[in-house]
Amino acid sequence: MNKNDLTQHVSDRAGIGKNEATKAVDAVFDVISEALKGGDEVRLTGFGVFAVAARAGGKGRNPQTGEEITIKPSKQPRFRAGKQLKDAVNG
């Protein structure tokens, strides 16, 4: 499923127009992104948790040349599925 499919399903389920569903889906993604940028986590009870995890920097090697490179520390968005979502997928 891609974003257009998601928007269509939201439109059908909520009984709203596709333009309104597009605005709603975009707004949800924007709010989650802004919260993660600010270092907050987003908890959706029964669905899961969106959070930011820190990745340490270090040394690595370029596989083509064998040259040593420095890998910068970074932040990665993560998602942990909630129990109800896991149960729905598995059962």
Secondary structure as UniProt FT lines:
FT   HELIX           3..14
FT   HELIX           18..37
FT   TURN            38..39
FT   STRAND          42..44
FT   TURN            45..47
FT   STRAND          48..55
FT   STRAND          58..61
FT   TURN            63..65
FT   STRAND          68..71
FT   STRAND          74..81
FT   HELIX           83..90
//
